[in-house]
Amino acid sequence: MAIEMTPGKLAGLKAVSNERGVIAAAAMDQRGSLQKSLAKAKGVSDVPVSMLEDFKSMVTDVLTQHASAILLDPEFGLPATHKRRAAGLLLAYEKTGYDAAEPGRMPDLLDHWSVRRLKEAGADCIKVLLYYTPFEKSDINDVKHAFIERIGNECQGEDMPFFCEFVGYDVSGEDEKGLAYAKRKPAIVAGSMEEFGKAKYGIDVLKVEVPVQMKFVAGTTAFAGEQAYTREEALEHFRMAASSTHKPFIYLSAGVTNAIFIETLQLAAESGTSFNGVLCGRATWSDGVAIFAKDGEKAFSEWLNTQGVENIQNVNKALEAASPWYGKVEARA
């Protein structure tokens, strides 16, 4: 079933896609986590805003030569938007992180921004991250559902494509890197994709986690010895998650290494899923954080133009298995 798409949304999606209709985008919208990583690498308690801006600008300058788009934030990433090399622009709308003292990892939007203002700042598409699990209390999830409905309506009013990113979590507070959570993750990912594929949310592209934890997949190079799924079971989890929505969807890298993310995309390809691209962040540039913080811009530039470029080219190679999103949509007059 093809989704009807308005001219503005269609133009925005084309702007962030490659010539095949695949979203081969880099992600550089990290804020608090990046600030902490830079400070830790530099051996200080905090770093100035200018350091984040410079890092984002350098990454954008190099990686958009090899990406169809870049995802940035309007808090520290606006200077970097001017460093793009004929690549599309997605801007984040949500506040970074969540209030750990409040149950449910509740979302919030940036105080001084709206979809209209992000559009005026040059965005081709809007991105919002939501911490979500279908197994959360119904009253908490109902608040999140209404939150996304409001953003969907705002994007429809501005005729802007809406990318919604889902990051799962454990409602009981267990380690989300552990075996027990890995076994629950397929249902969390598939359930989130099914819920937010509904028309009432107005989401155009689902940005999703892969439905398995790679270090628990037997028969992969990422396998760490403790099994949650056989390789065939993992392939079936990819298929089940993909079948839970008719919307275009892309994978996020979730902070894994470049090698693990490439193997993940290879597994997605082997499963035969019709994924439509990636928004790949730390798997491309995270190893350069310490170089930038300790050795300076010249050393980081050298790293970006060698290893950083190799990393994103690895991703682009794996994206040969991705399907064009335009097979899932049709233009609306």
N, C-alpha and C positions, 0 to 999 in steps of 0.2 A: 504494500500500500504506500504510494508516494505521498509525501507531505507537500501541501501547497505552501509556497514561499513568496513573500512580497518582493517587489523589485529592489528595495533598499536592503533587505536581508540577503537576497541573492547576490547583490553587488558586494556586500561586506564579506560574505563567505568566499567569493572568488578572489577578493583582495588578499586573503590570508592563505590561499591554496596555491599549489604548484600547477604547472600546465596540465597535469593529469587529473586535477580535481582532488588531489590528496593534500591534507593539511600536514606539512612538514615543518612544524613551528618549534622555535626555541622558547624556553621559559626563563624569565629573569625577573620575576615579581616577588622573590623572597625579600623579606624585610627584617623582622626581628631575628630570625634564625641566621640570616646572613651577617647581621651586625654582630651577633654573638660569635660566629665562626671567625670573622675577621679579627675581633678583639682577642679571642683565644689564641689564634695563630700569631698575633703580634705581641702577646704576653701582657696585655693591658686590660683594664676593666671595661673600657668603652672606646669607641672610635667615633670620629666626627661624621656628620651627615655627608660631607664632601667626599669621604672615602667610599661610601656606598655608591654615591653618584658616579664617581670615577670608575669604579669597578663595573657597574652596570653599563656605562658608556663604552668601555673597552670591549666587553663581551658582545654588546650589540654591534659595534663597528665591525668586528671580525666575523661573528657567526651569521649575521644576516646576509653575508655574501654566499651562504650555503643553505639558508633556511627560507621557507616561503613567508614566514612571519616571525614576530617576536612578541612575547607577552611581557608587559612591564606594569609597574604600579605608578599611580600618580603622585605618591608621596616622595619617592627618591628616584623615580625612573624617567621623569619628564625630560631632563637634559639628554638622556640616552635616546629618546625618540628621534632626535635630530641626527643621530649617527647611523640610522637605518640605511641599508643599501638596497633600495627598490623592494623592500619586504613589507608585508602588511603589518598592522599594529592591533594587538589586543590589549586592552587596559583592564586591570583588576578593579573591582568596585567594593570589595569587602575589606573590613579591618583585618589585620593579620592576627592569627592566634585566636584564643578564646579565654574566657574567665574561668579558671580552674575551680574557683570557689562556688560557681553556679553549676548545678547538675545539667547534663545534656549537651555540653559544648555548643552553647547557643551562638548563632551568627549575629553579626552587626555590620552595617555599612559605614563607609568613610563619611565623616561629618560634613565635609565641605564639597562633596561631589554628588552628582546626579548623572543619569544616563545622558542627558542633554549636555552637561558640562564635559563629560568624557568624550562625547562625540565632537564637541567643539575643540577639544585638545588634540584631536586627530585620530581617535580610535575608529577602526573599521568594525570591531566587534567588542562586546562586553563580556568579561569573565567574572563569575562569582564562585567562591569555594564554600562548600557546605559539609560540615562533619555530620555524617548520617549513618544510621543503621536501622533496618526495619524492626529490630528487636528492642528498640527504645520504648519507653512509656508512651502511650498514645497521645497524652496531652502535650508532651514535649514535641513529638513529631508533628502534631497538628499545628503548633506554632511555626515549625520549620516549613511545613507545606504552605501556610499562608504567606510566609516571608518570601518564598520563591514565586508564588502566584503574583505578588505585588511587583517583583522585579520583572517578571515576564510581561506584565501589563505595561510597565514603564518602557521596556524595550520595544514592545509592539507600538507604543505611541510615538517613539522616535524612529521606528522602522530600522532597528539595529539588531544584528544577530546576537543571540544570547547563548553563551557557552556556560554550562553549569558543571562544576567539578565536585565530585563526591569522594570523600575520604572516610572510610569506615573506622569504627572503634568498638571496643568491647564495653558493654553496658555495666559489667561487673568490675571493671577496672583492672582486668588481667593484662598481662604483658602482650601487646599486639605484635610482638616479634616471636612469640612462643608457639609451640605446637598446637595447643588447644584452640587458640585464635585462628591459626592457619586452617584448621578443619572447619571452622565456621565461616571463614572468609568467602567461599564461593556463594553461599546463600546471602551474605550481606551485599556483595557486589551485584548479583543478579536481582535481588529484591529492590535495590536502589535504582537500577536501570529500568526495571519494570515500572516502579512508581513514577519516576520523573520523566518517563517517556510519554506520560499522559498529556493530552492536548491542553488541559487547563493550565499547565505551568508555562506554556509558551517558550519552552527551551528548544533551541535549534540544533545544538550539538552537545552531546553528553561527553564530558571529559572524565574518564573512569579509570580506576585501578584495575590491574589484571586480576582475575578471580582466584589466583593462587599465590602462595608465598614460594618463590622459586627455590629457596634453600631446603624446602621440604619435598621437592619433586624428585623422586627416585629416577635415576637414569639421565640426569642433567649434570653439566659441569658445575652448576651452582649448588648441587646437592651437598648438604653438610653432614649427612649421616643419619638424621632422624626423619622418618618418613611420615608424611600426612597423606600423600597421594602417589599412586603409580604414575608413570608417564601417560598412559592411556586415560587414567582418571582425570589427570590435569587437562588433557586435550578435550575431554568431554565437558569439563567445567568451563573452558573457553567457549565451547559451542552453546552450552546452556545459557550462559550470560548473554552472549550475542543474540540468541533467539528471544530474549526477554524484551527486546525493544525493536521498533521499526525505524527509530531515529538514527541519524548519523552519530557515530561515536568514535572517540580517539582515546588512546592510552596515555596515561601520565607515567613518568619514570619513577616516582616515589622515592627518590633519594638513593637508588641502587647504583652500583658501578656501571660504567659503560658496557663492560663485557657481559654483565648479568642482564642488562636491559636489552642488548642485542639478542642474547639467547632467548629472552622472553618474547621478543617480537618474532623470532624464528619459530617458537612454539605456537604463537598465535597463527602464523602462516600455515604451519603444519596442520592445525586444527581446522583450517578452512574458513575461519570467521571473516566477515566482511567489515573489518575495522577500516576506518577512513583516515588514519594518520596518527600523529602524536603531538603532544606538547611536552617536549623533553627539556628538563632543566639541569639538575645537578649531575645527571649521568654524562653531561657534556663538559661542564666547566668546574665542578666542585674541587677537583684536584689542583686547580690553579689558585684557590683561595689563599693557601699558605704561601705560595710563591709571591702573590701580589702583596700580602701583608708583611712578609719578611724581606723580600728581595727587591720590591719596588716595581714600578710600571714597566720599565724596559724588559726586565726578566719575564714579567707576566705576558707582555706583548709577544715575546719570543715563544713562550709556552702556548699561548692561544693560537698563534699562526702555524704551529706544528701539531702538538698533541690535541689541542682543542679542535682544530680543523679535522684532524683524523677521527676524533670522536664523533663529530656531527656527520662526517661522511660515512662512518660505520652505520649510523642511524638511517641515513638516506638510502644506503644500500639495502638495509632490512625493509625499508618502506616500499621496495619494489613489489612486495606482496600485498600492500594495502589496496583497498578498492576506492574508486572515486565516489565522493559523497553525492554527486549529482544524479547517481542512479537511484537515490532514495528521495529525491525532491522533484517538484515540478513548479514552474513559475506561475504566479498568480497575476492576472492582469491588474 
